Amino acid sequence: MNSIETLVQNIHKSNCDTNCKIVMAITGGGFSSFNYLMSQPGASNTVLEIICPYMREAVDEFTKIEIKSYTSKETTDQMAYIALNRAKELTVMSKTNLNDLGLINKCIGIGVTSALRSSTWKRGGHRCYITILTSNIKHCFYLNLFKGTEESPYRSRNEEDIVCGTLIIQAIALSLGILDMKDIVIDKNDTFTHDIEILEDPLDALIKNESVKSILYLPNGEMLTNVPIHKLKNKVHMVPGSFNPLHSGHTLLLEQCCNYDTEQGCSNGIEKGSNGVYELCISNVDKDTLDKTEILKRLEQFKSSNKYPVILTNTPTFSQKAELFPGLDYSIGIDTALRLVDPYYSHNDEELMIKNILKMIFNGTKFYVGSRIYEICKLPERYKINVDKTELLSLSLISEYLHPLIKDGFKEIADNSMKDISSSLIRKS
């Protein structure tokens, strides 16, 4: 078997070539793995962050789940899930362009929970759980340590920690393909298991709205799960829509929003339009959730574009989008803007509507609003707007619907090229 030092060197060298990066969240034991990883040159090729919530309240705060056992597969899985998302977050924070985020699929989240020898004799077993999680596969390791008797303990606390720390390094090497299962040697008195789980298809998981909250679909066809696009160095501008079908009005809305920010000198040198993203929400407050076939059909429309990615979400309301991606700018049509400021869509609670929009504005959000021909908007009859059906409905004409507290968060798009474009009209024709 390779020495632990050589194994760590091989991990760092491999990750230099493959760009795999890890975040580890660990509690209870196995802390010797920190020293193994960080004491060898090249640790920056491998480690993004190591997190150590130790007291129970710290683990509770970190996992944000109801914990039945602090040393268990369930707790370890959750810690690995959070660690993976943190690795993705740190990766996004280092980039300026959404199309450069393919490295997200190289991220690895590691969760470790252990119950080892303490100052008093434990009735329960001494054990260690390790979960190594990527975007498509999960490795689960379990080590049950032989503890001996109270009168004659088999190992000291430090010795148990070294055993667990060594296994953590071997587990990392195994998941990276550097080590084979036959090379993992366990003390004959200990018991060890290793399971591999292929994760559910991301689209199926998104439809269920469970572990996958968003999918970033890049122009090259890559699908990246749970990408915190709001953490990008430069501003991100989003055009939400059903894209049934995608048309030039959508593209113009996105370009106008991006270019406005560039012209105002707010883009930190970003290339015009490079941080635009379409958002296809698979659920709707008034309609059924899109099925997988329909989602793929709508994504197919974007393959001809090599500029803007699409993000799939399950967030039909803007307040839900803001919870997932705080601080994004939105480019929307005037009809969407009217619905956004309509208390009807906030449980007929105007105060709630204002609070939701104010929170978004305080986080840095602006709404860029494109004008449209009034009859194309198909607004509910409750809107009493004195405009002929063939006239242009612009932001200035709906000022009475904008509360003074939120008015500054809305900017009118000067270009009216999309004024008479409608997905429903295109479908009819």
N, C-alpha and C positions, 0 to 999 in steps of 0.2 A: 504494500500500500504506500502511496505517496506520502511524504511528510506533510504536516499541516502547512508549513511555510511554503513548500513547493506548490502545494495545491492552491494557496492564496495567490501566489505569483502567477500561476496559470489562469486563475479567474480574472485577475487584473489585466493580463495580457490579452485574453480572449475578449474582454469587454472593451478594450481599446480598439479592437478590430470591428466588433459588432455593434458598439454603442449601446449595449444593454446597461441600464442604470437601475439601482435598487434604492428603495426606502425600507428600512426595517423598523418594526414596532415590536418591542420585546418587554416582557414583564416576568418576574418570578425567578429567573435564572437563565443561564447560558450566556452571561455577560462576557465571558472570556472570548466569545466570537468577535466582540468589538476590537479587542487587542489584536487578534489574529488578522482581521481585515485591515486595520488602520496602521499596523506596524510595518507593513510591507510597502515598498515603493509602488506607485500606480493606483493607490486607493481612490483617487479622484476619477479614475476610469470606471469605477464600480459603484461607489457610494454617493448618493445624493444627500441622505439624511438618515440619522439613527434616532429613534424616539423611544423614550423609556418611561412610560407612566407606571408608577410602582404601587403606591398606596391604593386601596380599593376605590376611593373617591376619584383618584386620577384616572383609573381604568374605566370607571363609570362615565366620566366626562369625555374620555377619548373615544370610547366605543359607541356611546349614546344608544345602548340597547339594554334591555332588562337581562341581567346576567344571573344565570342559575348556578354556574360554577366558573370561578375565575381561571381555573386550569382545565380547559376543555377544548374540544374541536370547534364548537360554536363560537366561543370567544376568540380563539385563534384565527378562525376564518374571517371574523369581522375586523380584527386588527390588520390582517393582510389586505382586506378590501380597502380599508381606509389608507393604509400605506401605499397601495397601488395608485389610488386617486391622488395622494399627495405627490407621488413621483410624477404623475402626469401634470399636476399643477406646476411643479418646479420646472419641468421641461417646457411648458407653454410660456412661463415667465421669462425664459431665456431667448425667446424668439420674437420676431417682429411681423412675420407673415404667416397667415393661416395655412398656406399651402406648403409650409416647411414643417408641418407637425407630424409627418409620417413616423418620426422616431418614437411617438407615443406608444406604438405597438411593441417597442423594445423595453418598455418600463416593466419593472418587477416589484411587486409588493410582498414583503415577508412579515408574517406574524408569528410570534413565539410566546407561549405561556408555559410556565414550569412551576412545579411544586417540589422543592428540594429540601434536603436536610436543614433543620433550623436549630435554635438553641434548646428547644424542648423536643422530645420524641413525638413524632407524628403517627397517629393511628392509620391514616390513609397512606396510599402508595406514593412513592417518589416518582415523578413522571415529567415528561416534556412533550408538548405538541408543537409542531412546526408546519406552517402553511406557506407555500410559495406560489404566488398568484400572478399570472400574466393576463392579457386580454382574452386569451382563448383556452388556457389550460391551468389546472390547479393540481399541485403536488401536496399531499398530506402525509406527514410523518408522525409516528407516535413511538415514543421510547418509554418503556416501563423499567425503572431502575431497581435492581435488587438492593435492598437497604440493610440487610442483615438483621440483627436484633438490637434491642435497646442496650444490652450489656456489651455487645460486640458489633458496632456499626460496620458496614462493609466499606463505606467510603466517608471521607470528610466532606463538608459542604464545598470546599474548594475543588476537591476531586470530582464531585458530581457536576459542578459548574463546568469544569473542563471537558467532561464527557459530553455534556449537552452542547457546549460551544463548538466542540469538534464536529459533532453531528450537524450542526447548523451550517458550517463551512462545507461539509460533504454534501449536504442537501442542496446548497447553492450550486456546487460543481455538477451534481447530478442533473439538476434542472437545466443547466447550460450545456449539457452534453459532454462535459469534460471528464466525468467520472461515471463508471458503470455500477450497477447495483452490487455486482460481485466484489467490488472494491471496498464496499462499506463493511467494515468489520466491527461487530458488536460483542461485548463481553458475553461469555456463555451463560452467565447468570441473569443477564438482562433480556428483555423481549422487545422486538422491534417490528413495526409494520410500515408499509409504504403503499399508498393508493394514488392513482392518477385519475383525474376527472376532466373530461373534455367539456368545456363550458357550452351552454346553450347558444344557438345561433343568435347574434345580437338583435336582429329584427324581431324575432320571437320574444326575446326578453324585453325589448322596448314596448311591444304591444301589451305585454303583461304588466308593464310599468313597475318592475321590481328592481333588480340589480342594475339594469341599464336605463339611465335617465335621458341620454342623448346619444346620437350617432353623427359624427362628422364625416360626410361623404366628400372626399377630395376629387378634383377633376380627373385624376388618374384612376379613379374607381376604388381606391382604398376606403375602408370603413373603420373609423376610429371611435371607440366607445368612451362615453363619459369624459369628454374633453372640456376643461373649463376655459372656453375661448375668451372669456372676459379678463383672464389673467395675461393675455398677450401684451407685450410692451407697448404697442400702439393701439389706437382706438379701433373698435370693431363696429361696423354698421350693418344692421340686419333689415332685410325685407321679409316679413312674414307673409305667408300666402298658402293657398291650397294648390296653386299651379296646375289647374285643370282646365286648360293647358297653361304651360309657361309661355309668356308672350313678351314682346318688346317693351311693353309698359313696365313689367317687373324689372327688366334689366335697366331701363332708364331711371326708375326710382332709385335703384341701388347706386348707379353711377353718379346721379345727382347728389345723393347723400354723401358719398365718399369724396367727390370733387369739391363740394362746399367746404368740407373740413380742411382740405388741402389748401384751398384758396384763402381760408381764414388764417393760415399759418399754424394750425393746431395739430399737425400730423407728425411732428418730429422727423420730418424728412421722408416720410413714407411715400412710396410710389402711388400715384393716383389710383384709387379703386382697389388697391391690393388687399385691403382688409374688409371687403364686402363679403357678406354671407347671406344666402337665402335660408329661410327657416320654413320647413314643411312640418307643420304640426299634424300628427296622425289622428288626433282626436279633435272634436268640435263640440261646443256647447249645444248645438242644435242638430248634430248629425252623429251617425255611428262612427266608431273608430275604423280607420282604413285597415283593410286586411293586407297581408304580405304581398299578394299579387299586385294589388293596386299601388302599394308603396313603390315596388320595383318598377312598375310601369311609369310612374311619375318621375322617378329618379332617372329613367332612361332618357328623358328630355334634356337633361343637363350634360350628357356625355359629349355633345358637340361643342360645349364651352370649355375652354382650358384656362379660365380666369377665376371664376368664383366657385367656392365650395357650397355645399348644402348641409344644413344641420337638421336632423330629424329630432323632434321632441314630442312629448306628451303633455304640452302646456298650452291649453287653448286660450287662457286669459293672459293679459300683459303682466298682471301682478305675479302670476306663476312663472312667466318667462324671466321676470326681474329677480325672482328668488333663485332661479337656476343660473342666470347670467347677469348679475348686477352691473349697472353702468354702461350697458350697450346703448348705441343710438339706433333709432328705428326710422325707416322711410316707409310711409304709409299713404294710402289714398284718403281723400277728404271724407269718404263714407266711413272708413275705418276710424278716422279721427273722431267723427261724431259719436260713434258707438263707444269709443274709449272714454269719452267724457260724459256719457249718458248714465245717470244713476241707476237706470233700469238694469244694467249689466253688473251692478254692484249691490244686488238685492234691494233696489230702490232706496239706497242709502247714499245720499250725496256726500255726507261727511266721510264715509268709507272710501268713496271714489276719489275724493280730493286727497285723502291720506295716502292712498295707494300710488297716485300719480306724483305727489310731492316726494314720497320716499324714493321713487325712481329718479326724479330730477335732482334730489340731493346727492344721489349716488353718481351723478354725472350724465344721466340720460337726456337726450334731446329727441324730439319728434319732428321729422321733416315731412311736410305734408304736401302732396301733389293734388292739383285741382282736377276736377272731372266734370263732364256734362251732367247736369242735374238728373235727367231721366235715366242715365246709366247707373247712377248710384243706388237706385231702388231702395230708398229710405222708407222706414215705417211712417205711417200717416201722422204719428204723434209729433214729428218734427214739422214745425210751422215756419218754413223758410220762404220768403217772398222772392222767388226766383222762377222765371219761366223754365219749362222742362228742357228747352234747347240751350239754355244759357249755361255759362261756366260757373260751377260752385267752387269758390276758393276759400282759403282760411279766413280772409278778411270778412267774408260774408257770414261766418258763423261765430263771430266774436262774442255774441250774447251767450253762447253756450260754454264759453271758456271762463271759468272762475278766475278772478284777478290773481289768486295765489299760484295758479298753474300756467297762466297765459304765456309767461316768458319761456316756458319749456317747449313751445311749438314754433317752428319756423316754416315759412312758406317756400316751396320749391318754385323758382321762377319759370322754368321750362314747362310748358303745358302740352308737350307732344303726346303724352299718354291720356289726354283728356277724354278721348272717345274710344279707348280700347277696353274691352271687357271679355273676361274668360267665358261668361255665359253666352255672349253674342257669338264668340268664336265657335263654341260648341254647337250652337244652333245652325251656324252656316256650314 
